[in-house]
Amino acid sequence: MKAICVYCGSSPGRLEVYASAARALGQALVARDLGLVYGGASIGLMGLVADTVLQLGGRVVGVIPKGLARKEVVHRQLSELHVTQSMHERKTLMAELSDGFIAMPGGIGTFEEIFEIWTWAQLGIHAKPCGLLNVAGYYDALTTFLDHAAAEQFLKLPHRSMLIVEQAPDVLLDRFASYQPPSVRRWLDADES
């Protein structure tokens, strides 16, 4: 693994613990010589994790679509910044540049990004680890719902297990380092008749 994509809020959130977790994740990435790939903004948790990695001498690659680059505060001190034509192009490039995907606390965009990349893993489009950094129980209700979806047989247990959930950055990254995707039949593997 060389780089981890982090999805997180462009807001710092209500609790200081979210900011502390962003800094801790940045420190953990640099300690493991892992680069950061993220949405390219200088604000909120996004800015905090990027600033931490940069301050510690790590590599940060931002990827932002042209439309958001005009509206958001783009981080100008990154190791590398890619401005894409569309959100779809942004997500594809972030996936290509990354060896794993972590969602910290965030809003609709964060949810959408981690669910899409997890879906790509389920479909066999990639075999990279996906995880939630469950800071202060932020994702507790979501993980309960996902377990309910599995119990109701709308989500296969091996696919549910593909989304790793941990409270500490180091533990999450340890699990990423040893991640092996489950061997399950996927829709894209099925023979067409």
C-alpha positions in Angstrom: 0.0 0.0 0.0 1.3 3.4 -1.0 -1.7 5.8 -0.6 -5.0 5.9 1.2 -8.1 7.8 0.1 -9.9 9.6 2.9 -13.5 10.8 2.5 -14.6 13.2 5.2 -16.5 16.4 5.9 -15.8 19.8 4.6 -17.1 20.9 8.0 -15.2 20.2 11.3 -18.4 18.9 12.9 -19.8 19.6 16.3 -17.3 17.8 18.5 -13.6 18.5 18.9 -12.9 14.8 18.9 -13.6 14.8 15.1 -10.7 17.2 14.5 -8.5 15.2 16.9 -9.3 12.0 14.9 -8.4 13.8 11.6 -5.0 14.8 13.0 -4.5 11.3 14.4 -5.3 9.7 11.0 -2.9 12.1 9.3 -0.2 11.1 11.8 -0.9 7.4 11.4 -0.6 7.7 7.6 2.8 9.5 7.8 4.1 7.0 10.4 3.4 4.2 7.9 4.7 6.1 4.9 1.3 6.2 3.3 0.3 9.1 1.1 -3.1 10.8 1.4 -5.6 11.1 -1.5 -8.6 13.3 -0.7 -11.0 15.8 -2.0 -8.6 18.8 -2.3 -10.2 21.3 0.1 -8.5 23.3 2.8 -11.6 23.4 5.1 -13.2 21.1 7.7 -11.9 17.7 8.5 -10.6 17.5 4.9 -8.2 20.4 5.5 -7.2 19.1 8.9 -6.1 15.7 7.8 -4.3 17.2 4.8 -2.5 19.8 6.9 -1.4 17.2 9.4 0.1 15.0 6.7 1.8 18.0 5.0 3.2 19.3 8.4 4.8 15.9 9.1 6.4 15.8 5.6 4.0 13.4 4.0 2.5 13.4 0.5 -1.0 14.7 -0.2 -2.8 14.5 -3.5 -6.0 16.5 -3.9 -8.7 15.7 -6.5 -11.4 18.2 -7.0 -13.9 18.8 -9.9 -13.8 22.1 -11.6 -17.3 23.1 -10.4 -16.4 22.6 -6.8 -12.9 24.2 -7.2 -14.8 27.5 -7.9 -17.0 27.2 -4.8 -14.8 25.5 -2.2 -11.6 26.7 -0.7 -9.0 24.7 -2.6 -5.9 23.7 -0.7 -2.9 25.5 -2.4 0.0 23.7 -0.6 -0.6 20.1 -1.7 2.0 17.8 -3.1 -0.2 17.4 -6.2 -3.7 18.8 -7.2 -5.8 17.4 -9.9 -8.8 19.4 -11.2 -11.3 17.2 -13.0 -14.1 18.0 -15.4 -16.7 16.1 -13.4 -17.5 14.4 -10.1 -17.4 11.0 -11.9 -13.9 11.7 -13.2 -12.9 12.8 -9.7 -14.1 9.6 -8.1 -12.5 7.4 -10.8 -9.1 9.2 -10.4 -9.2 9.0 -6.6 -9.9 5.2 -6.9 -7.0 4.8 -9.3 -4.6 6.7 -7.1 -5.5 4.9 -3.9 -4.8 1.5 -2.3 -7.6 1.7 0.3 -10.5 3.9 1.3 -11.5 5.4 4.7 -14.6 7.4 5.5 -14.3 9.6 8.6 -17.3 11.5 9.9 -18.9 13.5 7.1 -22.2 14.2 5.3 -24.0 13.1 2.2 -20.9 13.3 0.0 -18.9 11.2 2.4 -21.6 8.6 2.6 -22.1 8.5 -1.2 -18.3 8.1 -1.8 -17.7 5.3 0.6 -20.9 3.4 -0.5 -19.9 3.7 -4.1 -16.3 2.5 -3.6 -17.6 -0.3 -1.4 -20.1 -1.3 -4.1 -17.2 -1.4 -6.6 -15.4 -3.8 -4.3 -18.5 -6.0 -4.0 -18.8 -6.1 -7.8 -15.1 -7.0 -8.1 -14.1 -3.8 -9.8 -11.3 -3.5 -7.2 -10.0 -5.6 -4.3 -8.9 -2.8 -2.1 -10.0 -2.4 1.6 -12.8 0.0 2.5 -13.4 1.2 6.1 -15.2 3.5 8.4 -13.2 5.4 11.1 -16.0 5.3 13.7 -15.0 8.4 15.7 -17.1 8.8 18.9 -19.6 6.3 17.7 -20.5 8.5 14.6 -21.2 5.4 12.5 -22.9 3.2 15.2 -26.4 3.7 13.8 -25.2 3.0 10.2 -23.4 -0.2 11.2 -26.5 -1.3 13.1 -28.5 -0.7 9.9 -26.0 -2.6 7.7 -26.2 -5.5 10.1 -30.0 -5.3 9.8 -29.7 -5.3 6.0 -27.6 -8.4 6.2 -30.0 -10.1 8.6 -32.8 -9.4 6.2 -30.7 -11.0 3.4 -30.4 -7.9 1.2 -26.6 -7.8 2.0 -24.5 -10.9 1.9 -22.4 -11.4 5.1 -19.1 -11.7 3.1 -20.0 -8.3 1.5 -20.9 -6.8 4.8 -17.5 -7.9 6.2 -15.8 -6.0 3.4 -16.5 -2.7 5.1 -14.1 -2.6 8.0 -15.2 -0.6 11.0 -12.7 0.6 13.7 -12.5 3.4 16.2 -8.7 4.0 16.1 -6.7 4.9 13.0 -3.8 2.5 13.7 -6.1 -0.4 14.2 -8.0 0.3 11.0 -4.7 0.7 9.1 -3.4 -2.6 10.6 -6.6 -4.3 9.3 -6.1 -2.7 5.9 -2.5 -4.0 5.7 -3.7 -7.6 6.2 -6.9 -7.3 4.2 -7.8 -10.2 1.9 -11.1 -9.7 -0.1 -13.6 -12.5 0.5 -13.9 -15.1 -2.1 -17.5 -14.9 -3.1 -19.4 -15.1 -6.4 -20.0 -11.6 -7.8 -22.4 -10.4 -10.4 -19.6 -9.5 -12.7 -18.1 -13.0 -12.4 -21.4 -14.7 -13.4 -21.4 -16.4 -16.7 -24.0 -14.9 -19.1 -26.4 -17.3 -20.7 
